[in-house]
Amino acid sequence: MKIEKHKHRLKFGKIISDVFYKKGAQPSTAVVLGYGLLSSPERNDSAIVNRLVEEGFMVWVPHFEGTFASDGVCTFDNAADTFLAVIKGIKKGKDVELWDNTEVTWNASDIILVGASFGGAAALVAGAKSDDIRKIVALAAPNDFKKRAEETDQMKHYSTWKRGWQNVWRIGTSDWKRFAKGNVDLNPIEYIEKLKDKHTLLIHHKDDGVVNLNHSIELQTKIESGSGNHRMVILNSKGHLGIGDLAEESLLEEFMKWLKEVRGK
């Protein structure tokens, strides 16, 4: 069944966000989705957007600074800044629709950050930095890009980027080299004191060949002593998770179960 939904395109500073919610609804909870490196923002017709809209959420799909429709260049670190800009925008409660210059208003009092892989690390760091965020979901997220640099050669993606992605991920060579060494402010492991008192849901495949499961296990171990509700889901099938995988029935059920536990906290 086709879901009738509002579709808006808004801009906060340099950041373009596509926004979706069910027609006739006034969602009280905004879910902000962050995608992985060299991936792309979820579209209007994607399964995860439709499932979250169907569940009654206001779904925000920002384009990371320096990628796709957003202005600027991508420095990797500013993926977390993208989340922070959108949080600030959501709290405004209104903005101007870019298509026809009409005013759009909303009243989302709760904001959940959700990110996968690179976007998961950005969501965790942004959530740690923001006093407005209590709930963060990360799928297959690295906890430390310096450690990640020891595990895999990040420069191997440079030629891929040069061949087909440099117009939509606008990254300078110096930033690629810095990222390849892990010199970015995108390391959740450096924000333990903040994260342990947030509510987190970490999801990871046991045999993830891109980001080792130990990244999530280590982060979970360090934050679970805090006052937050920290749940971890380890999947047995193989594969590296993207943001769209949250639409799978079992993962969406885990998300909704965790959300019920932390609602109002």
KEDRENKOL-961110 format. One record per residue (C-alpha): residue number from 1; residue in one letter; y, z negated, x. Coordinates in steps of 0.001 Angstrom, whole numbers, plus 500000, padded with zeros to 6 digits. Layout:
N
NUM_A_Y_Z_X
...
END
This chain:
265
1_M_500000_500000_500000
2_K_503394_501010_501334
3_I_505730_498099_501985
4_E_509253_498553_500729
5_K_511525_497070_503335
6_H_515116_496936_504471
7_K_515702_498768_507768
8_H_518823_498100_509794
9_R_520072_498975_513252
10_L_522511_496441_514665
11_K_524223_495972_518025
12_F_525124_492750_519813
13_G_527022_493501_523017
14_K_524838_495957_524922
15_I_521760_495273_522833
16_I_520474_497444_520015
17_S_518119_495733_517560
18_D_516105_497273_514765
19_V_515660_494809_511916
20_F_513122_494866_509080
21_Y_512397_492646_506085
22_K_510907_492996_502637
23_K_513169_494392_499946
24_G_514364_491709_497560
25_A_513470_488928_499998
26_Q_515753_486523_501845
27_P_513618_485457_504821
28_S_514345_482074_506359
29_T_512421_482850_509561
30_A_513239_485554_512109
31_V_510549_486810_514500
32_V_511876_488567_517623
33_L_509409_490958_519306
34_G_509487_491789_523026
35_Y_507397_494597_524525
36_G_505698_495017_527901
37_L_506828_496843_531029
38_L_507081_500628_530551
39_S_506054_500137_526951
40_S_508389_500727_524014
41_P_509919_498862_521047
42_E_507806_498622_517915
43_R_508710_501186_515248
44_N_509409_500860_511560
45_D_505884_502032_510710
46_S_503972_499962_513281
47_A_501197_497674_512075
48_I_502723_494496_513497
49_V_506115_495148_511878
50_N_504470_495828_508522
51_R_502177_492797_508719
52_L_504979_490398_509625
53_V_507267_491836_506937
54_E_504418_491489_504461
55_E_504074_487824_505460
56_G_507725_487288_504587
57_F_509391_487306_508022
58_M_512598_488996_509106
59_V_511428_491077_512075
60_W_513826_491805_514935
61_V_512920_494476_517496
62_P_515519_494451_520280
63_H_515589_497150_522950
64_F_515737_495390_526317
65_E_519030_495871_528140
66_G_518869_499102_530108
67_T_515948_500475_528082
68_F_515748_502897_525172
69_A_518801_502652_522859
70_S_520448_499612_524483
71_D_523261_500074_526987
72_G_523265_499189_530666
73_V_520563_499186_533318
74_C_517382_497149_533439
75_T_517280_494558_536216
76_F_514022_493016_534888
77_D_515664_489561_534739
78_N_517930_490705_531921
79_A_514978_491088_529557
80_A_515356_487329_528998
81_D_519096_487859_528519
82_T_518254_490377_525793
83_F_516391_487698_523851
84_L_519327_485312_524329
85_A_521821_487905_523042
86_V_519713_488505_519942
87_I_519340_484767_519291
88_K_523127_484480_519364
89_G_523400_487470_517028
90_I_520893_486089_514546
91_K_522800_482819_514375
92_K_525949_484739_513357
93_G_524294_485566_510047
94_K_526032_488922_509681
95_D_526798_492168_511452
96_V_527705_495795_510795
97_E_525010_498371_510158
98_L_525361_501149_512734
99_W_524247_503939_510402
100_D_526954_503576_507759
101_N_529265_500785_508963
102_T_528371_498479_506042
103_E_528097_494721_506468
104_V_524632_493176_506617
105_T_524134_489448_506018
106_W_521129_487145_506379
107_N_520294_483447_506519
108_A_517413_482984_508951
109_S_517472_479323_509965
110_D_514373_479479_512187
111_I_513831_481890_515105
112_I_510481_482561_516792
113_L_510251_484519_520045
114_V_507134_486659_520505
115_G_506449_488725_523606
116_A_503552_490465_525315
117_S_502880_490811_529050
118_F_506269_491300_530788
119_G_507920_490664_527405
120_G_505914_487460_527025
121_A_507306_486093_530280
122_A_510810_487052_529123
123_A_510253_485311_525773
124_L_509088_482107_527473
125_V_512019_482020_529898
126_A_514562_482817_527188
127_G_513027_480190_524925
128_A_513237_477632_527712
129_K_516902_478446_528253
130_S_517906_478312_524579
131_D_518471_475092_522646
132_D_518138_477151_519462
133_I_514490_478025_520113
134_R_511568_475716_519412
135_K_508731_478226_518918
136_I_507463_480816_521419
137_V_504392_483066_521371
138_A_503253_484852_524534
139_L_500389_487339_524762
140_A_498910_487996_528217
141_A_502092_486849_529982
142_P_502459_486349_533753
143_N_503683_482841_534569
144_D_504902_483670_538087
145_F_505848_487141_539312
146_K_505646_486043_542944
147_K_502012_485168_542375
148_R_501625_488418_540474
149_A_503007_490291_543502
150_E_500182_488805_545572
151_E_497606_489908_542992
152_T_498716_493504_542520
153_D_501038_496083_544048
154_Q_503882_496395_541539
155_M_505331_499334_543469
156_K_502340_501423_542368
157_H_504084_501773_538985
158_Y_507215_503136_540643
159_S_505953_506729_540824
160_T_504811_506542_537187
161_W_508288_505401_536206
162_K_509903_508193_538238
163_R_507696_510821_536587
164_G_508271_509932_532962
165_W_510135_506742_532194
166_Q_513354_506578_534211
167_N_515526_507748_531316
168_V_514226_505080_528931
169_W_513700_502280_531487
170_R_516852_502724_533547
171_I_515950_500796_536696
172_G_517392_501106_540188
173_T_515090_501421_543198
174_S_516448_498184_544683
175_D_515513_496308_541491
176_W_512024_497811_541570
177_K_511582_496556_545135
178_R_512923_493124_544210
179_F_510577_492980_541219
180_A_507630_494119_543351
181_K_508219_491073_545576
182_G_508442_488775_542560
183_N_512113_487933_543126
184_V_513085_487737_539451
185_D_514187_484955_537139
186_L_511294_485599_534769
187_N_508845_482915_535861
188_P_507850_480540_533041
189_I_506194_478268_535607
190_E_509691_477384_536849
191_Y_510683_476127_533379
192_I_507907_473615_532731
193_E_510242_470716_531924
194_K_511886_472732_529167
195_L_508765_474477_527877
196_K_506621_471376_527531
197_D_508840_470102_524711
198_K_508883_473444_522866
199_H_506032_474693_520651
200_T_503982_477452_522273
201_L_501089_479724_521418
202_L_499478_481482_524391
203_I_496965_484278_523754
204_H_494961_485971_526512
205_H_491773_488005_526952
206_K_489173_486420_529223
207_D_488665_489656_531157
208_D_492274_490902_531251
209_G_492386_493318_534162
210_V_496187_493510_534291
211_V_497375_489887_534098
212_N_494785_487325_535136
213_L_493832_484762_532487
214_N_494615_482016_535019
215_H_498338_482643_534460
216_S_498052_481364_530887
217_I_495580_478605_531769
218_E_497852_477216_534489
219_L_500903_477318_532239
220_Q_499012_475674_529370
221_T_497770_472907_531680
222_K_501274_472128_532912
223_I_503039_472109_529534
224_E_500495_470405_527305
225_S_501574_466921_528455
226_G_504914_467384_526683
227_S_505912_466619_523115
228_G_505465_470196_521894
229_N_502516_471659_520029
230_H_500755_473822_522624
231_R_497862_476000_521496
232_M_495949_478464_523623
233_V_493619_481186_522341
234_I_491211_482836_524795
235_L_489600_486048_523543
236_N_486157_487140_524728
237_S_486540_490908_524469
238_K_488107_492919_527268
239_G_491633_494259_527352
240_H_495255_493589_528179
241_L_497224_492616_525081
242_G_500323_494375_523826
243_I_502699_493161_521145
244_G_500992_495366_518543
245_D_497700_493503_518993
246_L_499129_490553_517081
247_A_498555_492652_513943
248_E_494792_492223_514368
249_E_493546_490005_511548
250_S_492067_487279_513759
251_L_495188_486999_515929
252_L_497538_487051_512962
253_E_495472_484236_511446
254_E_495831_482219_514666
255_F_499587_482842_514620
256_M_499931_481755_510991
257_K_497752_478677_511555
258_W_499835_477599_514557
259_L_503053_478304_512653
260_K_501882_476065_509828
261_E_501286_473273_512357
262_V_504772_473538_513844
263_R_506748_474316_510685
264_G_509729_472008_510394
265_K_509281_470644_513922
END
